Amino acid sequence: MSQAVRTRPDGSGQALSEAYDTALLDLDGVVYAGGSAIAHAVESLGTAGAGGMHLAYVTNNALRTPDAVAEHLTELGIPTEGGDVITSAQAVARLISEQLPAGARVLVIGGEGLRVALRERGLEPVESADDDPAAVVQGYGGPDLPWGRFAEASYAIARGLPWFASNTDLTIPSARGIAPGNGAAVQVVRIATGAEPQVAGKPLPPMHKETILRTGARRPLVVGDRLDTDIEGAFNGEVDSLLVLTGVTDGAQLLAAPPQHRPTYVDADLRGLLTGQPEVAADGAGFRCGGWTATADGDRLLLDGEGEPLDGLRALCAAAWTAAGDGSCELDGEKALARLGL
């Protein structure tokens, strides 16, 4: 059964940390960037967890092991166990194990997170196309991954071996800005081979399956900064989502979002977990949130009023998404967003 098209962000009379039993939190761009905690993340997660919300960390970054990620989070002031971390390496390892026999060799192009996940599934990681692998798996290997690793993958794939990728995020946030992600590396191998990988990570079903299996969440809330992975993954899993504006998504991208990229809620950062969400209501030909009213007029989005900038953004989302229906909004919202400083 198809989902109804979302035309506005939802409101919530409860704090989101009370309305949902589990937060499925992305890491890069949500909890930290370049290894440092994002503003308000540590305090917000501490309060949400103390109130009874289960915190699980779901990342497409396959470089580090769950234990290493948990150690890092704990060092940042967010006490975490390895079992609270779910990575795309785990999801892709399960996907491979469902297609290959136990003990099969898998050529690894990536970091230690992939190797540990493969061993957990009874598979043997190898380093060369000449090590008799039965498949190739590719995941983010960090900024220092040697170029020759892409050639190694290409040699094996050219022999007809199945190719798997942990994820295809084109970019990854860092302390210095936006850097190439695993999707950029996958594209290098795709160009060399003409092949297409099986992908496990967000927004695809294998990652959602892995997350639910490992967390046991009954009423989860996906929390992320990316429309094409976090929010689309929530859409595909038919669960609610919170977009935070601490990562790669800006106001213009949010207004243009097609249905599968429209979050349930929008907030500035992880403090949004600790509050209710304001209602966005129809108001004549437009939509009102807080002190703002947004309308679609010809080829533009208009914004009147004053108040909290996020309320204005929520109202603009309703005007843009309603005008777009089941497509992407092409109305000009530049001046409206400029009024909000977004």
N, C-alpha and C positions, 0 to 999 in steps of 0.2 A: 504494500500500500504506500503510495507516494505521500510525502510530508507536505503539510500546508506551507505556502510561501510566507516567510516572515516579512512583515512590512514595517515593523518598529521594534525597538528594544523593549523588553518586558520590564515591569516594575516588580518590586518585592517588598511586602510589608515586614518581612523578617530579615535579619542579617543573613547574608548568604551562608556564613559558617554555621548557622542554625538550620537553614532550609535544606542543606545538603549534607549527607553523611561523610562524603569523601571528596577532597579536592585533588584532582589529577593535574598537577602543576608542571608545566614546561619549565625548563631551567634557564637556558640561554635567552636573555632578553626579558625574563620574568622575575627570576630569583637573583641571578647574577649576570654580569657582563664582563668578559675578560678576566674572570676569576674573582672579581670584587662584588660584594652584595649591592644590589640596587637599592636606592633609598626606600625606606619604610618596609622592606621585605622581611628583615629579621624580626622586627617587633610585631608586624602583622601576622606572620605565621606562628609566632610564639603565642599570641593571644588566641588565634583560631584553634590551634592545637590544644591549648589549655582548656578551651571551652568544649572540647569533645570531638572536634572535627578530625577525621583521619587525614593526614597529609601524605600523599604519595607523589613522587617526582618522576615524570614521564618525559624522556628526552630522546630526540632523534639522533643525538650525538653518540656515536658508537665508539668513541676513542677510549674512554675510561671504563673501568669495571664499576659495577654498582657499589662495591665496598669503597673504592677510591672516591666516587662521587659523594657517598655518605660521609666519609671522613672530611672531605672539603666542606660540605654543608655544616657539619658539626663545628669545624674550625671557624666558620663564619658566625656561629652562634645559633644554629638551627640543629638541635640534636636529632640525628637521623641514623637509622640502621640500614644496612645494605639491602634488606628485604623491602624497604620502602622506596627503592629506586628501580624503575623499569626502563630499559634502554632498547633502542632499535636493534642493537646487537642481539639481545635475547629474542626479540621477535623474529629476526631473520634466521637465527640459529634453529628456532623451532620450525620455521617454514622449510629449511633445508632438511632437517631431520625427518620431516614427514614425507620426503621424496627420496632420500638416500638411506641405505642400510647403516646400522650401527657400525662404527669403526671406519666409515668412509673418510677418505682424505679430502680436505677442502683447502684450496689455495687462498690465502688471506692477503688482501690488499687493504691494510688499515692498521689499527692499533691493538693494544692488549685487550681491550673490551671485547673485540670480536673473538679473539683466541679463547678467552675464558668462557664465553657464551657457547662456543662450539664444543668445548670439552664437556661442559655441563650437559650437553645433549648427546654425548657419546660419539662425537665426531673428532677427527684428528686434523688440526691445522698444519699446513705445510707452507713453505715459502717460495717454491719454484714451480714453474710449469713442467719441469722435468722430474718432479717428485711424484708422478702418477696420481694427480688429483682427479676426483670425480666431479668437482664443481669449483666455481670461483665465487668468492664473496668479497664485496667491496664496501668499506665504510670509511668515515672520516678518520684520517690518519694524522691530523695536526698539520701545522704550517711547514714542517720540515720533512714531510713524506717525500722520499726521493722520486724523481721523475721516472726512473727505471722501473718502479713498481707498476706503473700503468702499462708499460711495454710487456711486463711479465703477465699481467692479466690478459692483454691482447693476444699473446701467443697461445695461451690456454683456450681462450674463447674461440679463436680461429680454428682450433681442432674440433670444435663442436661441443665443448663442455657447457653445461648450464651455468648461467651467470646470475648471481643474486646481488642485490644492493640493500644495505640497511635502510637507506633513505635517499631522497633526491632533492633535499633543500639546496637551492643554488647559493645561498649566502648564510653566514653565521655571524652574530654580533661579537665584537671584541672590544677590549678597552680602548682601542685606537679608532674604532669605527666598524664598518661592515666589511667582512672578509669573505673570500670564496668558500663555499661549503662543499659537502660531499657531492651534491648534484652537479657542480662544476667539474669535479673529478670524474664522475660517471660519464659526463658528456665527452670528455677526452677519450675514454675507452669506446664509447658509442661511435665516435667519429672514426676511430681506427678499425673497428670491427664490423660496423653496420648492424650489430646485434642489439637486443633489448633485454634488460635485466628484469627478473622478478623482484619487486620492491616490497619490503615489509613495513617500513616506518609510516608514521603519520603522513597523510590522512587515510591510509589504506587499512582494510579490515584486520590484517595480521597483527598490527600494533594494538588496536582496540581489544582484540581477543586476548593478547598477552597481558594487557593491563588489567582487564576484568578478572582473568584467571589468577593473577598474582595479588590483587588487592581485595577481591571479594566485594567490591563496592556495589551497593544496592541503589543509591541515589547519588551518582557522581556528578560533579561539576568540573568540566574541563576548563583550565585557566591557562591562557596562552597569549602570545604577542603576534602570532602569524595567522593570517587569514587562510592561507593555502595549505597549512598543515594542522595547526591546533584547532581552528574553528571548523574547517572542512572535516577533520577527523571526528569532531563531536557530532557534526551533521550526519556523517556516515554511520556513526554509532547510535544515532537518535538519542543523544543526551544533551543537556544544557551546557552553555559555555559562557565564560567571562573573558572578554578581550581587555587586556591592559595595554596602555600606550607607552610602555617603557622600552619597547623593542623596535621592530622594523616597520610596523604599520603606522601610517599617518592618517590624518583626517580625510584627505582626498581619496585615499585607497578605500577607507571604510565606507564613504558615501557611495562609491562606485561598485561596492561588493554585490556580486550575484547571490542568489539565495543560499547556495551552499557555503558562502563565506560570511554570512550575516550572524553575528553572535547574539546570544540571548540577552546579555548584559554588556555594558561598556563602562570602564572606569579608568582613572588615571594610573593606578598602581595597585599593589596588593592590599592597600587599606580598603579597597572595595569589598573584600571578603567580610569585613567586620560591620558593614552597614547594610541597611535596606537599599533598594534601588528606586528612584523616583518614577512615577508613572508618566508615560507619554500619551497624551490624550488628543483626540481629534478636536479641532477648534475651528469651526467654519470650514474654509477651504484648506486650512493648514493643520499644523500639529503643535501642541504646546507642551513644554516641559519646564518646570520652574518659572522663571520670569521671561522665557523666550518663546516666540512663535515662529515656526518655519513654514514656508510655502514654496511650491513649485510654480513659477511664472514664466511661461514661454520656454526659453532655453536656459533659464537661470534658477538657482535656489536663492530665496530671499530670507533674511532673518531680521526680526524685529524684537525689541525688548532689551533686557539687561539681566545680569545675575551670574550664576556660576557658569563658566565656559563649558563644562561638561554637559550641563543641562541643554545648552544651545546645540552642542554636537548631537545629543540624543534626539532633539527635535528635528535637526537637519537629516539625521538618518531616516526618521519616519517619512519625511517629505520625499527624500531621494528614493528610498526603497519602494514606497507606494507608487511613485511615478514610474519606476523601472519595472514593476511587476516581477516576472520571472526572468528578467534580463539584468544587465548592468546599467546603472544610471549614467547617462552621458550629459546631464545638466551641469552647467558651470556653477560650482560652489566656491570659487576662489575668494570672492569678496566676503561671502558669509563666513568662511573659515578664518579669514584675516581679522574679522571683528572679534573672533574668539581667541586670537593669538595662536591658532593651530595650523 
